[in-house]
Amino acid sequence: MAFLKTLLVILLVYYLFKFLVRMFAPRIFGYAAKKTEQHFRERFGEFSDFNHTTQEQQGDIIIEKKKARKNDSSQKVGEYIDFEEID
């Protein structure tokens, strides 16, 4: 009889814990996400302020040209040596 009581208590605690986790887990994870976001905003806020001050004014036109690549296939790579196997 004591074994059945112990088993019943274990099952009751398990299902109660499972029920409470389902109810409170979204709130706990939401709170953790908000705190993490707040932490990142505090730590990296200074970098975003720096980026806003260095940006160009609206309406400015900037043309960036890519460097011309030379075609390296015409260059001589090396000398070809034909090897023969000796028995």
Residue pairs with C-beta under 8 A, 6 or more apart in sequence:
56 62
